[in-house]
Amino acid sequence: MSPRPSIAPSIVIVGAGPRGTGFLERLAANLPELYGDEPLDVHLVDPHPPGPGRIWRTAQSPLLWMNSLAEDVTMFTDETVALDGPVRPGPTLAEWAGIEGRTFATRPQQGAYLRWVYERARAALPGTVTVHEHRTSVLRISGPRDGRQRVWLEGSAVPLLADVVVLTVGHLDAEPDREQRELADFAARHRLVHLPPDFTADTDLAALPAGEPVLVRGFGLAFVDLMVLLTEGRGGRYEGEGDELVYLPSGKEPVLHVGSRRGVPYHSKIGYVLDGERPPLPRFFGTEQTDALLARPGPVHFRRDVWPLIDKELGWAHYHRLFSTHPERTALAWSDFEKAYEEAPPRSAELAALVAAAVPDPADRLDLDALDHPLDGIRYDSAEALQQGLRDYITEDLTRRHDPAHSPDAAVFAGLLSVYGQLLRFGNRLESDGWWHGFFSYLASGPPGPRLRQLLALSRAGVVRFLGPRITLETDEERGLFRAASAAAPGEWTEARALVEARIPDPTLELTGSPLLRSLYEEGTRATSDGLLVVDPADGRILEHDGRPHPRRFALGPHTTGRTGAGFARPRTGAPAFGQNDVTARTALTFLRDRECRLPAPLSA
């Protein structure tokens, strides 16, 4: 395909991972209707391969799994997605790879699927569209609101000219905060190992010696990757299955002492299919409620205004499923409960009394506060008692999450997805402390059940030790050691010469590791206090310092106030990310069609 002259209208997509690929797919789907056969240049800028990008690149350990079942992963729209553009169905990961749908594919397998999706989207573009791939990073964007943008690439003195720029940069690195800088300085003075927050697959773990204790802060998915790479990744192996799974060490493993705010791992993925009657959602946190909150002047406070509605919505999902599927475990007629539940104020004593009267077994009641603080008030007599207590907790969680008798848990998961879709409507109007995203991940984005069975085997083998919740970390200057303890085991301290922060970096306004975002912040682009780009929820346009949407700059993904999680989704769930991609693609194409985008711009900054 011969190159088009630079005078052709152009779109620059910054980030060619799943979100950039999803946007390209929507661009190809909508282009015939909105743009026709006019020439167009599309530039994709990413130092990593288009399709998989950084996180899903195929050149990583096949020991690392996806966190979703293969049948629950798609990059394609269906009739459940709210679209103005055409639906273009396609295979799930399981269908494309020819693997059993209830398995957890490896990350390289997902990377290969994403590469295929990218190639398919690119092939769907008409011959009048020229695609240019740039394996580098964007340093900054300049240009007037009413003129072509200049996209400055690392290693190039001449910018790309863009009529539209779409940022789909995904998860980003961050500079260390004050605490991490102090820990790094302490480690350097005493020749210790300190690994700051990072993507585990990108971290050099060779510095963690065999047989030595390692303190680990973080018990989410980054820890699971760390656990895998330091055990099987160093030659260990498992024998047996289920409760009889045994870990056989290679002798090259360190001993991982892990703790976190909650002190427990994320809840296991649910191991059954939710069949039968599903809760009709949304009910108490839908368009009517969000419209009412958005009609108020000023910001919307998450804890005060939104969380009570979410609590009641998730309770509705839970009890609807319990009454419809397990009526023998309830003490009221559903019609009576439904009416009283609707009338009771959210998170009120009246609502709590209703649930206590209607649901005799406390194990059948939904208590989101207790779920968020599972070890509050629990004390263990010794470190060994703590180990057994945590093994019992994990075993109980695995049992419950794989037993359809507790299917209200799966209904709550469906409620969480519904809630997430509604939250997107608030954009920058929502004031939040960041707690919700972590709580959502803890309940809905936990590891596959087999990973927790491996964790139990590692605990029994002594390769993993549990520290407990709300750990206190200290640095011993005199002895040159890290020390950690938990309120759950008073007086029990663990010492180590290595500390790993098992979590991805938190985005912040001041500490972003992206030169591009830093330059946008410095020029006055609006951002939240935790460093998310503020975008117009209607179409993804980036908001400027005065609140006006920039006509030529868009952003999609987890670095924005419109974040929806991953760039792929479960089939037939009305994936909000797919709808966002469609709206932004249509808005960009309409802009290119209706405005004069052919005049070259000067190359000055």
LINFEN-V265989 format. One record per pair of residues at least 24 apart in sequence whose C-alpha atoms are under 6 Angstrom apart, sorted by the first residue. I is the first residue (numbers start at 1). J is the second residue. Records with the same first field share a line. If there is no record, write none. Layout:
I=J, J
This chain:
7=598
8=40, 598
9=40, 597, 598
10=40, 41, 42, 162, 163
11=42, 162, 164, 165
12=42, 43, 162, 165
13=44, 166
14=45, 167, 168
15=45, 46, 168, 169
16=46, 50, 51, 53
17=50, 51, 52, 53
18=51, 567
19=168, 567
20=168
21=51, 118
23=581
25=121
26=582
27=585
28=124, 125
30=85
35=593
39=128, 129
40=129
41=129, 130
42=131
43=131, 132, 133
44=133
45=134
46=135, 136, 137
47=135, 136, 137
51=114, 115, 118
52=111, 114, 115
56=107, 111
57=111
58=108, 111
62=106
64=106, 107
65=105, 106, 107
66=104, 105, 106, 107
67=447
69=102, 103, 104
70=94, 101, 103, 104, 105
71=101
72=570
73=569, 570
74=568, 569
75=568
80=572, 574
81=574, 575
82=579
83=579
139=515, 516
140=516, 519
164=552, 553
165=553
166=554, 555
167=555
168=556, 557
170=557, 558
173=513
174=505, 511, 512, 513
175=511, 512, 513
190=480
192=497, 498
193=498
194=498, 499, 500
195=500
196=501
197=501, 503, 504, 505
198=504, 505
199=504
209=254
210=252, 253, 254
211=253, 254
212=254, 255
213=255, 496
214=255, 256, 257, 496, 498, 499
215=257, 499
216=257, 258, 499, 500, 501
217=258, 259, 260, 501, 502
218=260, 502, 503
219=260, 265
220=265, 266
222=502, 503
223=502
246=457
247=457
255=463, 464
256=464, 465
257=464, 465, 466
258=466, 467
259=467, 468
260=469
261=469, 470
262=373, 469
263=468, 469
266=442, 446
267=443, 446
268=446, 447, 448, 449
269=446, 447, 448, 449
270=401, 402
271=402
279=317, 320
284=313
285=309, 313
299=429, 430
300=429, 430, 431
301=430, 431
302=431, 432
308=346
312=346
314=412, 415
317=411, 412
318=408, 411, 412
321=408
322=408
330=358, 359
331=358
332=358
379=488, 489
380=488, 489
387=466
424=562
427=537, 561
428=534
507=531
532=559, 560, 561
533=560
534=560, 561
539=583, 584
